[in-house]
Amino acid sequence: MEFPELAARTQLFTRGAPHEVTVAADGSRVLFLRSAGPEDATDSLWSLDLGGEATERLIAEGPIDAYATDPLARYAALVTAGRMRRVDVRTGAVADVPATGPVTDARPDPTGTRIAYLSPAGELRVIEPDGADVLLAGEGTHVSWGRAEEVAVRDFDRHRGYWWSPDGQTLLATRVDDARVTRTEVGEPPVTLARPRAGATNAEVSLHLLDLDGGWVDVHWDRETYPYLVAVDWVEGGPLITVLRRMQQHGLVLAVDPRTGETQVHAELADPRWVEPVAGTPCHLPDGRVLVGGELAHDGYDARCLFADGTLLTPPSLYLRRVVGRMPGPGNSPDLLVEASDGEPSEQHLFRVRTAIGGGGVESRRLTTAPGWHTGAVGGDVLVIGARSLEHTGTRWTIWQGDTQVAKLELRSAEPPLTPRPTLERVTDRRLPAAVLYPAGHVAGRRLPVLLDIDGGPGHQEVRAERSAWIERQWWADNGFAVVTVDNRGTPGVAPSFEKVVHRRLADVMLTDQADALGALSGKHPDLDLARVAVRGRRFGGWLAALAVLRRPEVFRSAVAQGPIVDWAQCGTAYAERYLGQPIDGPEIYAHHSLLEVAAEPLPARSTVRPMLIVADPADPEESAEVARLSTALTRTNRPHELLRETDPARRLPAELDFLRRSV
């Protein structure tokens, strides 16, 4: 079987691997999803019980699209194709739960006696212990309750729209009114959009406290000034929320009074470019302090850190990525488990951070030692570590109690036929993370065409010390290329200033970094033939790839652009405005970043016109329409390009390879 087909059938060798790992708050069990084998797409729910021999136990057969549990993981709500089941994890008893219409986002309350869920009609409903299906909130057209709007999901990584109170008697829920979110094309009626375009009107998002007995309290904050609801936490104490201004340069962490809905400012977040909230914050600590993520950018510091009521908890050397949860600590001050990098952006490690500040100042201890990319989950005294590495394929999950490993989760995925060995390094005076991958058995002295495989986008890091990131790239290398990947400025992992220097000048900074990195790498890797450089990328990387051959044809010979951002004015409000501002305030900035504008420029000398393959998803009408606009603009100026409407890797990858062989 050829690699592209094998990669498609195994979902790039991830089927059969544990994922969606949950640890019970008391450390009694670990739940996870896993399919039966390398080509099985059907996930089932499994439990690893830690009271005895720590053996895996099948809880519920799939297919399972999603699951959620109460904090102690005694009960789980499963959703499959809109159907809901309730599972008693301790006994393994599974029962169908009748519901009104197809179910999404089903979540048990903290006591495990009720299940809330969302219906297609935009309703938030609750299944009572006796099976009664109760409508808690719903209004019909254009209004949905308890749903995370598209802007929140895609741009702020908030995937929930409702939260149970700790006692299970109240729900804190969003109300999303998208009646104002419309787009009108010439000669066409208005069309409602899930994700409004840059400069357009966003959906109205409000927050409300809903009692199970019908009581209703509105949460009050200045929603006109701070329209974006970025994060919500309600585990203990009162609810905490983070809200941002439209331009995302100022935000507030607000404490909510659950009786009145009134809010009080606990912390302010500010940055002249944009505020980057830290995942897992804000939240209450048991001693009443509020944990907030922020940045230090003075007195020589350039770091993303944690603060408890303004007191620094993490050393400035750490680049904080996520607060995972709490671990037992001294007295009433738990330790925190965090994911962070410490000087090497290609690696992510788990750190234990003290919340009790003594005379010695901040204190953190690294828990993972092997090079690689580590994720974690925690409950009670149980720590689950997911380790990825250049030395093995996939994520290997181990379970620890204290300093003792007590179990590991079985991995049933396939081993790929390729063993990539990328060389990871830092280049240029900006110390850009970069990697070079050669064909297997490459003989030094043989010059190779270069394939620059990029993403380059804010929030996306490609140069990572994990084998899975390089498997497909090794296939490209084995087909005759030296594959190069560079994390330009704007990508995470190095420092806040490294990320945010691209504000309102993405194109110039990123293209400069990619071209400079190629030059620096050629000095270390003389087999890179910089007279034959192709570039490929997806979505943001597709935009950057297309821009590369249009703006820098002296460097880049051809491009493969998969679903590229064609016109930034057609991107979502929060995404485009975070980096480029509003179109009305900087139309020249949007024009400078538009592929349509560059494609319309007068044709240069024929010798510098470079071919492009544009790949579109035929099932995505918006992507197909944008690609068609780009093709029209390129045709008008006689710029050579080809179109490919395909997403199946078994057919797409060979077609891309054929184009690159013809064009480089």
Salt bridges, closest charged atoms under 4 A:
GLU5 OE2 - ARG9 NH1 3.56
GLU39 OE1 - ARG9 NH2 2.82
ASP43 OD2 - HIS19 NE2 2.94
ASP49 OD1 - ARG29 NE 3.78
ASP49 OD2 - ARG57 NE 2.81
GLU56 OE1 - ARG34 NH2 2.80
ASP70 OD2 - ARG74 NE 3.03
ASP88 OD1 - ARG90 NE 3.41
ASP96 OD1 - ARG83 NH1 2.86
ASP105 OD1 - ARG107 NE 2.80
GLU123 OE1 - ARG125 NH1 2.89
GLU128 OE1 - ARG114 NE 2.67
ASP133 OD1 - ARG125 NE 2.90
GLU139 OE2 - ARG175 NE 2.57
GLU149 OE2 - ARG158 NH2 2.96
ASP155 OD1 - ARG195 NH2 2.55
ASP157 OD1 - HIS159 NE2 2.76
ASP178 OD1 - HIS142 ND1 3.29
GLU185 OE2 - ARG183 NE 3.19
GLU204 OE2 - ARG180 NE 3.65
ASP218 OD1 - HIS208 ND1 2.64
GLU236 OE2 - ARG326 NH2 2.45
ASP257 OD2 - ARG259 NH2 3.09
GLU262 OE2 - HIS220 NE2 3.74
GLU268 OE1 - HIS250 NE2 2.81
ASP271 OD1 - ARG273 NE 3.03
ASP271 OD2 - LYS500 NZ 3.26
ASP287 OD2 - ARG289 NE 2.88
GLU295 OE2 - ARG304 NH2 2.50
GLU295 OE1 - LYS500 NZ 3.03
ASP299 OD2 - HIS298 ND1 3.14
ASP309 OD1 - HIS266 NE2 2.83
ASP335 OD2 - ARG352 NE 2.65
ASP335 OD1 - ARG354 NE 3.13
GLU339 OE2 - ARG322 NH2 2.84
GLU347 OE1 - HIS349 NE2 2.84
GLU363 OE1 - ARG354 NH1 3.98
GLU391 OE1 - ARG421 NH1 3.34
GLU410 OE2 - ARG412 NE 3.35
GLU415 OE2 - ARG467 NH1 3.74
GLU425 OE1 - LYS524 NZ 3.28
GLU425 OE2 - HIS525 NE2 2.74
ASP429 OD1 - ARG430 NE 3.10
ASP453 OD2 - ARG473 NE 2.68
ASP453 OD1 - ARG536 NH1 2.80
GLU462 OE1 - ARG473 NH2 2.79
GLU466 OE1 - ARG388 NH1 3.37
GLU466 OE2 - ARG464 NE 3.13
GLU472 OE2 - ARG536 NH1 3.64
GLU499 OE2 - ARG304 NH1 3.05
ASP508 OD1 - HIS592 NE2 2.96
ASP513 OD1 - ARG430 NH1 2.60
ASP513 OD2 - ARG489 NE 2.88
ASP516 OD2 - ARG430 NH2 2.88
ASP527 OD2 - HIS442 NE2 2.79
ASP529 OD1 - ARG447 NH2 3.57
ASP529 OD2 - ARG532 NE 2.80
GLU554 OE2 - ARG552 NE 2.62
ASP567 OD2 - ARG629 NH2 3.64
GLU577 OE1 - ARG246 NE 2.69
GLU622 OE1 - ARG197 NH2 2.50
GLU623 OE1 - ARG538 NH2 3.21
GLU626 OE2 - ARG629 NH1 2.99
GLU642 OE2 - ARG662 NH1 3.03
GLU646 OE1 - ARG651 NE 3.01
ASP648 OD2 - ARG651 NH1 3.52
GLU656 OE1 - ARG536 NH2 2.87
GLU656 OE2 - ARG652 NH1 2.88
ASP658 OD2 - ARG662 NE 2.99
